[in-house]
Each structure stands twice: as C-alpha cells, then as structure tokens.
Amino acid sequence: MRAGIGRFVKTKNFSLVLIFVAVVLFFEFTSPNFSYLSAANIRHILDSMVIYILFAIGEGLLIISGEIDLSPGYIGVFSGMVMGLLLQGGMPWYAAVLLSLLAGTAFGLFNAFLINALSMQGFIATLATGLYVAKGFAQVISDGKSVNIRDPAIVWLGTGKILNIPVAIIISLTAILVFGIVLAKTKFGRSIYLCGGNRAAARYAGLNPRKLSYILFAISGAMGALAGILYAGRALAANLFSTANYAFPAITAVILGGISFGGGSGGMLGCFLGLLILNSFNNGITILGVEPYWQSVFSGVLLLLALTVDYFSTKNKMRVKPVKGVAGAAAQKPV
C-alpha cells in the first residue's frame, strides 16, 4: 500500500492532481459568493467534460500508438446529422444510433486506409477527411439545415438522469474507465504502447502495426460518432457546428495529461485529469465573469506549454536511455 502510494507520488498524474487541487482552491477562495466545491458545480464540471472525454479516448489511444486524428469533431457532426435524419424518417432510435456509430467507424477506417494503404501523412489525411469529406457530406444530406431531435430515448441519453446523475456523464466515465483498463491491463493495450514506442520492434515481436492502426482509427471514429449522438440528444438538434470544435481541446487535455506526441507513454487517467483541469479552470473563470474568449487563449497557451514540456521530456529520455533492439523497445507502462 505504502509502496504503491510512493510510486504514484513520483508520476506525472500526481503532479496533475496537485495542479487540479490548486485550481479548485484558487477559485474556491476567489469566488466568495459561490461555493465552487458544491455538488451542483462539481456535477456541472463533469457534465461539461462529457463530449471532450469521448474525443480524448480516441485521441489518446492513437497518440500513444504514434498516430494522430483531426477528424473526430467533424465525424461527430456527420453522425449526429445522420441519426437526426434517420429518426425524422421514422427509423427506431436504436437502429438510427447503430447506423450512426457505423458511419463514424467507417470514416475512421477510411482514415486508416489513407494512412496505411496510400501512405498519406496522418495530420493531412484526417484533417481532409473531417473538414471536407465528413463536414461536406453533413451539409449535403441536411441541405445545410439543422434537424430537430424529439425522440424520447435520444433525449434521455442526452439529458436524462439516473439517481440524479446525468446519463451522459455515466456513459462517458464508463467509456474512459473501460478503455483505461484495456490500455493498462490487457495484451491489446501493451501492443499499443509497443507500437508507439518503436514500430520496428513491434513487428519483430510479432505485432501488426497496420492492423492495430485500423482498429484504433475505427475506435476514434466510433467515439466521435457517439459524441455527436450525445450532443444532438442534449441540444435537441443536430447541426453543422455541434462537435466541430471539440477535438482540439481534447488533444490539449491528452498532451497535458502526459501522453507524448512521440508515442509509447501515458494513460487514460492522465487524459481525465487533463480534462478535469481544463474544464475546472474554464468553469472558474466563467464564475468570476471573465470573458469566455479567454478560455480559448488559455487552452492554446496550455497546449503550447504541454507540447514544449513533452518535447524536452522526450529529448531527455532519448539522450539518457536510447532504444536498443526489441528488448529496449518495451513501451512505458501507463500510470
């Protein structure tokens, strides 16, 4: 027990916990007319994280494996629109949700095809898929108009509660917990770290990085679609702007949470803590009456700082402990 606590104290997640505590205490004492630690405000912070969590799962898995995906925000727009139009056409909600998830998964597989079969750069391929293909299809099928969501089941997924806890929060927290366990405790998770740490070593170890890439991009597309579905249920409408701007803050949280752009390190707990810090800060400055535009400024500055720290951290690790062969390519374990 004591040894476990000692190991945790030495991790980046412990530093993130300290940063989160500092943020909470700062706003608790600077907002005298409002209890920052009230149950209602804590629930509000978690509620604001729902969509970001789903994007962070897909982004986290891909970045650990050495990939990047800039399309899930737009995939969420397309999938939400698909679901809305199918519901409008009289399709049962469960069938509409399933087809929307499959549509998001298909876009993820298309991204993997562009990268693995056509050797395109992931940054360019996924940006083109999202910004032009997915968003373009959403505009075409909707004729540029919003689609109202009135199906009780979808509205319940977006706004309903179980024991006074929003269903959307339960869904997102369950998802990140499941993927956190998969990443930390399974052979599949270890293969993600190994591919991100050294792809050549992963091949020598009998892994198939290309197959893994298809699986992870499919997961990212499905998470984007689920985010679009929940957003539509919460907003009671599917539109062309819904989740479009959610992916980049999720990437910020992923990097802030300790997942290196170099691949091979980090975990879902760090992703969650990174999101918790970002959303707690945004919530606090909103309470203080600061212009909301400063939220974007803060997120951008934080991303730059996180990338700078990640760059020097990766550089130092390579200088101190170079990878040698298959044995030296063992990926770092998540914390």
MARKOLGU-598599 format. One record per residue (C-alpha): x, y, z. Coordinates in nm, 2 decimals. Example, Ala and Ser with C-alpha at 12.3 -4.5 7.8 and 13.67 -1.06 7.14 Angstrom:
<nodes>
<node c1="1.23" c2="-0.45" c3="0.78"/>
<node c1="1.37" c2="-0.11" c3="0.71"/>
</nodes>
This chain:
<nodes>
<node c1="0.00" c2="0.00" c3="0.00"/>
<node c1="0.27" c2="0.25" c3="0.11"/>
<node c1="0.49" c2="0.14" c3="-0.18"/>
<node c1="0.20" c2="0.20" c3="-0.43"/>
<node c1="0.14" c2="0.55" c3="-0.29"/>
<node c1="0.52" c2="0.62" c3="-0.32"/>
<node c1="0.52" c2="0.51" c3="-0.69"/>
<node c1="0.21" c2="0.73" c3="-0.76"/>
<node c1="0.37" c2="1.03" c3="-0.60"/>
<node c1="0.66" c2="1.01" c3="-0.85"/>
<node c1="0.43" c2="1.00" c3="-1.15"/>
<node c1="0.31" c2="1.29" c3="-1.36"/>
<node c1="-0.05" c2="1.21" c3="-1.26"/>
<node c1="0.04" c2="1.31" c3="-0.90"/>
<node c1="0.15" c2="1.65" c3="-1.04"/>
<node c1="-0.17" c2="1.68" c3="-1.23"/>
<node c1="-0.37" c2="1.61" c3="-0.91"/>
<node c1="-0.17" c2="1.89" c3="-0.73"/>
<node c1="-0.25" c2="2.13" c3="-1.02"/>
<node c1="-0.62" c2="2.04" c3="-1.00"/>
<node c1="-0.63" c2="2.10" c3="-0.63"/>
<node c1="-0.45" c2="2.43" c3="-0.67"/>
<node c1="-0.71" c2="2.54" c3="-0.94"/>
<node c1="-1.00" c2="2.43" c3="-0.72"/>
<node c1="-0.87" c2="2.61" c3="-0.41"/>
<node c1="-0.79" c2="2.93" c3="-0.61"/>
<node c1="-1.15" c2="2.96" c3="-0.74"/>
<node c1="-1.30" c2="2.85" c3="-0.41"/>
<node c1="-1.13" c2="3.14" c3="-0.23"/>
<node c1="-1.17" c2="3.40" c3="-0.52"/>
<node c1="-1.54" c2="3.34" c3="-0.56"/>
<node c1="-1.68" c2="3.43" c3="-0.21"/>
<node c1="-2.05" c2="3.44" c3="-0.33"/>
<node c1="-2.04" c2="3.10" c3="-0.48"/>
<node c1="-1.93" c2="2.76" c3="-0.35"/>
<node c1="-1.70" c2="2.62" c3="-0.61"/>
<node c1="-1.70" c2="2.28" c3="-0.44"/>
<node c1="-2.07" c2="2.25" c3="-0.42"/>
<node c1="-2.22" c2="1.92" c3="-0.55"/>
<node c1="-2.41" c2="2.12" c3="-0.82"/>
<node c1="-2.09" c2="2.28" c3="-0.95"/>
<node c1="-1.89" c2="1.96" c3="-0.95"/>
<node c1="-2.17" c2="1.79" c3="-1.15"/>
<node c1="-2.17" c2="2.09" c3="-1.39"/>
<node c1="-1.79" c2="2.05" c3="-1.44"/>
<node c1="-1.83" c2="1.68" c3="-1.51"/>
<node c1="-2.12" c2="1.75" c3="-1.74"/>
<node c1="-1.91" c2="1.99" c3="-1.94"/>
<node c1="-1.65" c2="1.72" c3="-1.99"/>
<node c1="-1.88" c2="1.46" c3="-2.14"/>
<node c1="-1.81" c2="1.53" c3="-2.51"/>
<node c1="-1.44" c2="1.60" c3="-2.45"/>
<node c1="-1.39" c2="1.27" c3="-2.27"/>
<node c1="-1.52" c2="1.07" c3="-2.57"/>
<node c1="-1.29" c2="1.25" c3="-2.81"/>
<node c1="-0.99" c2="1.22" c3="-2.56"/>
<node c1="-1.03" c2="0.84" c3="-2.56"/>
<node c1="-0.99" c2="0.81" c3="-2.93"/>
<node c1="-0.71" c2="1.07" c3="-2.95"/>
<node c1="-0.53" c2="0.92" c3="-2.65"/>
<node c1="-0.52" c2="0.57" c3="-2.79"/>
<node c1="-0.40" c2="0.69" c3="-3.13"/>
<node c1="-0.13" c2="0.93" c3="-3.00"/>
<node c1="0.01" c2="0.66" c3="-2.77"/>
<node c1="0.04" c2="0.44" c3="-3.08"/>
<node c1="0.22" c2="0.72" c3="-3.27"/>
<node c1="-0.08" c2="0.84" c3="-3.48"/>
<node c1="-0.30" c2="1.15" c3="-3.48"/>
<node c1="-0.66" c2="1.21" c3="-3.58"/>
<node c1="-0.80" c2="1.56" c3="-3.65"/>
<node c1="-1.13" c2="1.44" c3="-3.79"/>
<node c1="-1.35" c2="1.31" c3="-3.50"/>
<node c1="-1.51" c2="1.65" c3="-3.43"/>
<node c1="-1.65" c2="1.66" c3="-3.79"/>
<node c1="-1.73" c2="1.29" c3="-3.78"/>
<node c1="-1.95" c2="1.38" c3="-3.47"/>
<node c1="-2.12" c2="1.64" c3="-3.68"/>
<node c1="-2.19" c2="1.40" c3="-3.96"/>
<node c1="-2.30" c2="1.11" c3="-3.74"/>
<node c1="-2.54" c2="1.33" c3="-3.54"/>
<node c1="-2.69" c2="1.46" c3="-3.86"/>
<node c1="-2.73" c2="1.10" c3="-3.99"/>
<node c1="-2.91" c2="1.00" c3="-3.67"/>
<node c1="-3.14" c2="1.30" c3="-3.68"/>
<node c1="-3.24" c2="1.24" c3="-4.04"/>
<node c1="-3.30" c2="0.87" c3="-3.98"/>
<node c1="-3.52" c2="0.95" c3="-3.68"/>
<node c1="-3.70" c2="1.21" c3="-3.88"/>
<node c1="-3.76" c2="0.94" c3="-4.14"/>
<node c1="-3.93" c2="0.71" c3="-3.88"/>
<node c1="-3.65" c2="0.47" c3="-3.81"/>
<node c1="-3.64" c2="0.33" c3="-3.45"/>
<node c1="-3.39" c2="0.51" c3="-3.22"/>
<node c1="-3.17" c2="0.20" c3="-3.16"/>
<node c1="-3.13" c2="0.14" c3="-3.54"/>
<node c1="-3.05" c2="0.51" c3="-3.60"/>
<node c1="-2.79" c2="0.51" c3="-3.33"/>
<node c1="-2.63" c2="0.19" c3="-3.46"/>
<node c1="-2.61" c2="0.32" c3="-3.82"/>
<node c1="-2.47" c2="0.65" c3="-3.69"/>
<node c1="-2.20" c2="0.46" c3="-3.50"/>
<node c1="-2.12" c2="0.25" c3="-3.80"/>
<node c1="-2.09" c2="0.57" c3="-4.01"/>
<node c1="-1.84" c2="0.71" c3="-3.77"/>
<node c1="-1.65" c2="0.38" c3="-3.77"/>
<node c1="-1.64" c2="0.38" c3="-4.15"/>
<node c1="-1.48" c2="0.73" c3="-4.15"/>
<node c1="-1.22" c2="0.60" c3="-3.91"/>
<node c1="-1.14" c2="0.31" c3="-4.13"/>
<node c1="-1.12" c2="0.54" c3="-4.43"/>
<node c1="-0.86" c2="0.75" c3="-4.24"/>
<node c1="-0.66" c2="0.43" c3="-4.17"/>
<node c1="-0.68" c2="0.33" c3="-4.53"/>
<node c1="-0.54" c2="0.67" c3="-4.65"/>
<node c1="-0.26" c2="0.65" c3="-4.40"/>
<node c1="-0.16" c2="0.28" c3="-4.43"/>
<node c1="-0.25" c2="0.19" c3="-4.78"/>
<node c1="-0.18" c2="0.52" c3="-4.96"/>
<node c1="0.10" c2="0.63" c3="-4.72"/>
<node c1="-0.05" c2="0.98" c3="-4.66"/>
<node c1="0.05" c2="1.19" c3="-4.36"/>
<node c1="-0.20" c2="1.13" c3="-4.07"/>
<node c1="-0.22" c2="1.51" c3="-4.00"/>
<node c1="-0.32" c2="1.59" c3="-4.36"/>
<node c1="-0.53" c2="1.28" c3="-4.43"/>
<node c1="-0.75" c2="1.31" c3="-4.11"/>
<node c1="-0.79" c2="1.69" c3="-4.15"/>
<node c1="-0.91" c2="1.65" c3="-4.51"/>
<node c1="-1.14" c2="1.36" c3="-4.41"/>
<node c1="-1.30" c2="1.56" c3="-4.13"/>
<node c1="-1.31" c2="1.92" c3="-4.25"/>
<node c1="-1.40" c2="1.85" c3="-4.61"/>
<node c1="-1.54" c2="1.50" c3="-4.65"/>
<node c1="-1.74" c2="1.44" c3="-4.33"/>
<node c1="-1.85" c2="1.80" c3="-4.29"/>
<node c1="-1.93" c2="1.82" c3="-4.67"/>
<node c1="-2.15" c2="1.51" c3="-4.65"/>
<node c1="-2.32" c2="1.65" c3="-4.35"/>
<node c1="-2.40" c2="1.97" c3="-4.54"/>
<node c1="-2.52" c2="1.77" c3="-4.84"/>
<node c1="-2.76" c2="1.53" c3="-4.66"/>
<node c1="-2.91" c2="1.81" c3="-4.44"/>
<node c1="-2.92" c2="2.08" c3="-4.71"/>
<node c1="-2.73" c2="2.30" c3="-4.46"/>
<node c1="-3.02" c2="2.29" c3="-4.21"/>
<node c1="-3.05" c2="2.18" c3="-3.85"/>
<node c1="-3.25" c2="1.87" c3="-3.77"/>
<node c1="-3.47" c2="1.87" c3="-3.46"/>
<node c1="-3.43" c2="1.57" c3="-3.22"/>
<node c1="-3.76" c2="1.48" c3="-3.05"/>
<node c1="-3.71" c2="1.10" c3="-2.99"/>
<node c1="-3.76" c2="1.04" c3="-2.61"/>
<node c1="-3.48" c2="0.78" c3="-2.60"/>
<node c1="-3.22" c2="1.00" c3="-2.76"/>
<node c1="-3.33" c2="1.30" c3="-2.55"/>
<node c1="-3.30" c2="1.08" c3="-2.24"/>
<node c1="-2.94" c2="0.97" c3="-2.34"/>
<node c1="-2.85" c2="1.34" c3="-2.37"/>
<node c1="-3.04" c2="1.50" c3="-2.08"/>
<node c1="-3.18" c2="1.21" c3="-1.86"/>
<node c1="-3.06" c2="1.12" c3="-1.51"/>
<node c1="-3.01" c2="0.81" c3="-1.30"/>
<node c1="-3.00" c2="0.87" c3="-0.93"/>
<node c1="-2.96" c2="1.24" c3="-1.01"/>
<node c1="-2.65" c2="1.17" c3="-1.21"/>
<node c1="-2.68" c2="1.27" c3="-1.58"/>
<node c1="-2.68" c2="0.96" c3="-1.81"/>
<node c1="-2.43" c2="1.13" c3="-2.04"/>
<node c1="-2.18" c2="1.15" c3="-1.76"/>
<node c1="-2.23" c2="0.79" c3="-1.67"/>
<node c1="-2.17" c2="0.69" c3="-2.04"/>
<node c1="-1.85" c2="0.90" c3="-2.08"/>
<node c1="-1.70" c2="0.79" c3="-1.74"/>
<node c1="-1.78" c2="0.43" c3="-1.81"/>
<node c1="-1.61" c2="0.46" c3="-2.15"/>
<node c1="-1.29" c2="0.61" c3="-2.03"/>
<node c1="-1.28" c2="0.36" c3="-1.74"/>
<node c1="-1.32" c2="0.06" c3="-1.97"/>
<node c1="-1.06" c2="0.19" c3="-2.22"/>
<node c1="-0.83" c2="0.28" c3="-1.93"/>
<node c1="-0.84" c2="-0.08" c3="-1.80"/>
<node c1="-0.79" c2="-0.22" c3="-2.16"/>
<node c1="-0.49" c2="0.01" c3="-2.21"/>
<node c1="-0.33" c2="-0.07" c3="-1.87"/>
<node c1="-0.42" c2="-0.44" c3="-1.82"/>
<node c1="-0.45" c2="-0.62" c3="-2.15"/>
<node c1="-0.23" c2="-0.76" c3="-2.42"/>
<node c1="-0.40" c2="-0.53" c3="-2.67"/>
<node c1="-0.31" c2="-0.23" c3="-2.45"/>
<node c1="0.05" c2="-0.34" c3="-2.43"/>
<node c1="0.06" c2="-0.37" c3="-2.81"/>
<node c1="-0.05" c2="-0.01" c3="-2.84"/>
<node c1="0.24" c2="0.11" c3="-2.62"/>
<node c1="0.49" c2="-0.11" c3="-2.81"/>
<node c1="0.38" c2="0.02" c3="-3.15"/>
<node c1="0.40" c2="0.37" c3="-3.03"/>
<node c1="0.74" c2="0.32" c3="-2.87"/>
<node c1="0.91" c2="0.15" c3="-3.17"/>
<node c1="0.72" c2="0.01" c3="-3.47"/>
<node c1="1.01" c2="-0.19" c3="-3.60"/>
<node c1="1.05" c2="-0.36" c3="-3.26"/>
<node c1="0.67" c2="-0.42" c3="-3.26"/>
<node c1="0.70" c2="-0.61" c3="-3.59"/>
<node c1="0.99" c2="-0.82" c3="-3.46"/>
<node c1="0.77" c2="-0.90" c3="-3.16"/>
<node c1="0.51" c2="-1.04" c3="-3.39"/>
<node c1="0.26" c2="-0.75" c3="-3.38"/>
<node c1="0.09" c2="-0.60" c3="-3.68"/>
<node c1="0.11" c2="-0.21" c3="-3.65"/>
<node c1="-0.10" c2="-0.16" c3="-3.96"/>
<node c1="-0.39" c2="-0.38" c3="-3.83"/>
<node c1="-0.37" c2="-0.20" c3="-3.50"/>
<node c1="-0.39" c2="0.13" c3="-3.68"/>
<node c1="-0.72" c2="0.03" c3="-3.85"/>
<node c1="-0.86" c2="-0.08" c3="-3.51"/>
<node c1="-0.76" c2="0.24" c3="-3.33"/>
<node c1="-0.89" c2="0.47" c3="-3.61"/>
<node c1="-1.22" c2="0.28" c3="-3.61"/>
<node c1="-1.24" c2="0.33" c3="-3.23"/>
<node c1="-1.17" c2="0.70" c3="-3.28"/>
<node c1="-1.44" c2="0.73" c3="-3.54"/>
<node c1="-1.69" c2="0.55" c3="-3.32"/>
<node c1="-1.61" c2="0.77" c3="-3.02"/>
<node c1="-1.66" c2="1.08" c3="-3.25"/>
<node c1="-2.00" c2="0.94" c3="-3.36"/>
<node c1="-2.10" c2="0.87" c3="-3.00"/>
<node c1="-2.01" c2="1.23" c3="-2.91"/>
<node c1="-2.22" c2="1.36" c3="-3.20"/>
<node c1="-2.52" c2="1.14" c3="-3.09"/>
<node c1="-2.50" c2="1.26" c3="-2.72"/>
<node c1="-2.45" c2="1.62" c3="-2.83"/>
<node c1="-2.76" c2="1.60" c3="-3.05"/>
<node c1="-2.96" c2="1.45" c3="-2.76"/>
<node c1="-2.85" c2="1.73" c3="-2.53"/>
<node c1="-2.91" c2="2.01" c3="-2.77"/>
<node c1="-3.23" c2="1.86" c3="-2.90"/>
<node c1="-3.10" c2="1.92" c3="-3.25"/>
<node c1="-2.83" c2="1.80" c3="-3.50"/>
<node c1="-2.65" c2="2.09" c3="-3.67"/>
<node c1="-2.34" c2="2.16" c3="-3.87"/>
<node c1="-2.15" c2="2.31" c3="-3.58"/>
<node c1="-2.23" c2="2.07" c3="-3.29"/>
<node c1="-1.90" c2="1.89" c3="-3.21"/>
<node c1="-1.68" c2="2.05" c3="-3.47"/>
<node c1="-1.47" c2="2.25" c3="-3.22"/>
<node c1="-1.43" c2="1.98" c3="-2.95"/>
<node c1="-1.15" c2="1.77" c3="-3.08"/>
<node c1="-0.86" c2="2.02" c3="-3.04"/>
<node c1="-0.93" c2="2.09" c3="-2.67"/>
<node c1="-0.94" c2="1.71" c3="-2.62"/>
<node c1="-0.60" c2="1.69" c3="-2.78"/>
<node c1="-0.48" c2="1.96" c3="-2.55"/>
<node c1="-0.60" c2="1.76" c3="-2.25"/>
<node c1="-0.44" c2="1.44" c3="-2.38"/>
<node c1="-0.10" c2="1.61" c3="-2.41"/>
<node c1="-0.14" c2="1.79" c3="-2.08"/>
<node c1="-0.23" c2="1.46" c3="-1.92"/>
<node c1="0.11" c2="1.31" c3="-2.01"/>
<node c1="0.05" c2="1.13" c3="-2.34"/>
<node c1="0.36" c2="1.21" c3="-2.55"/>
<node c1="0.33" c2="1.30" c3="-2.92"/>
<node c1="0.63" c2="1.08" c3="-2.96"/>
<node c1="0.41" c2="0.78" c3="-2.87"/>
<node c1="0.45" c2="0.49" c3="-2.63"/>
<node c1="0.36" c2="0.66" c3="-2.30"/>
<node c1="0.07" c2="0.80" c3="-2.10"/>
<node c1="-0.27" c2="0.67" c3="-1.99"/>
<node c1="-0.64" c2="0.74" c3="-1.96"/>
<node c1="-0.61" c2="0.86" c3="-1.60"/>
<node c1="-0.38" c2="1.14" c3="-1.72"/>
<node c1="-0.63" c2="1.22" c3="-2.00"/>
<node c1="-0.91" c2="1.25" c3="-1.75"/>
<node c1="-0.70" c2="1.47" c3="-1.51"/>
<node c1="-0.60" c2="1.69" c3="-1.80"/>
<node c1="-0.97" c2="1.74" c3="-1.90"/>
<node c1="-1.06" c2="1.80" c3="-1.53"/>
<node c1="-0.80" c2="2.08" c3="-1.50"/>
<node c1="-0.91" c2="2.25" c3="-1.83"/>
<node c1="-1.28" c2="2.23" c3="-1.76"/>
<node c1="-1.24" c2="2.33" c3="-1.39"/>
<node c1="-1.04" c2="2.64" c3="-1.50"/>
<node c1="-1.29" c2="2.73" c3="-1.77"/>
<node c1="-1.57" c2="2.69" c3="-1.52"/>
<node c1="-1.39" c2="2.90" c3="-1.26"/>
<node c1="-1.32" c2="3.20" c3="-1.49"/>
<node c1="-1.68" c2="3.18" c3="-1.61"/>
<node c1="-1.79" c2="3.21" c3="-1.24"/>
<node c1="-1.56" c2="3.51" c3="-1.20"/>
<node c1="-1.72" c2="3.68" c3="-1.50"/>
<node c1="-1.41" c2="3.67" c3="-1.72"/>
<node c1="-1.48" c2="3.69" c3="-2.10"/>
<node c1="-1.53" c2="3.34" c3="-2.24"/>
<node c1="-1.28" c2="3.42" c3="-2.52"/>
<node c1="-1.00" c2="3.39" c3="-2.26"/>
<node c1="-1.09" c2="3.02" c3="-2.23"/>
<node c1="-0.96" c2="2.97" c3="-2.59"/>
<node c1="-0.65" c2="3.17" c3="-2.52"/>
<node c1="-0.57" c2="2.97" c3="-2.20"/>
<node c1="-0.63" c2="2.64" c3="-2.38"/>
<node c1="-0.39" c2="2.75" c3="-2.66"/>
<node c1="-0.12" c2="2.86" c3="-2.42"/>
<node c1="-0.16" c2="2.54" c3="-2.22"/>
<node c1="-0.13" c2="2.33" c3="-2.53"/>
<node c1="0.19" c2="2.51" c3="-2.63"/>
<node c1="0.34" c2="2.47" c3="-2.28"/>
<node c1="0.24" c2="2.10" c3="-2.28"/>
<node c1="0.40" c2="2.04" c3="-2.62"/>
<node c1="0.72" c2="2.22" c3="-2.51"/>
<node c1="0.74" c2="2.01" c3="-2.19"/>
<node c1="0.67" c2="1.70" c3="-2.40"/>
<node c1="0.94" c2="1.79" c3="-2.65"/>
<node c1="1.21" c2="1.84" c3="-2.39"/>
<node c1="1.10" c2="1.53" c3="-2.19"/>
<node c1="1.11" c2="1.31" c3="-2.49"/>
<node c1="1.45" c2="1.45" c3="-2.59"/>
<node c1="1.60" c2="1.39" c3="-2.25"/>
<node c1="1.47" c2="1.03" c3="-2.24"/>
<node c1="1.62" c2="0.95" c3="-2.58"/>
<node c1="1.95" c2="1.11" c3="-2.47"/>
<node c1="1.97" c2="0.92" c3="-2.14"/>
<node c1="1.82" c2="0.58" c3="-2.24"/>
<node c1="1.84" c2="0.51" c3="-2.62"/>
<node c1="1.64" c2="0.22" c3="-2.75"/>
<node c1="1.84" c2="-0.08" c3="-2.85"/>
<node c1="1.67" c2="-0.36" c3="-3.03"/>
<node c1="1.34" c2="-0.54" c3="-2.94"/>
<node c1="1.42" c2="-0.56" c3="-2.57"/>
<node c1="1.49" c2="-0.19" c3="-2.54"/>
<node c1="1.17" c2="-0.10" c3="-2.72"/>
<node c1="0.94" c2="-0.21" c3="-2.44"/>
<node c1="0.68" c2="0.06" c3="-2.40"/>
<node c1="0.63" c2="0.25" c3="-2.08"/>
<node c1="0.35" c2="0.13" c3="-1.87"/>
<node c1="0.05" c2="0.36" c3="-1.81"/>
<node c1="0.01" c2="0.52" c3="-1.47"/>
</nodes>
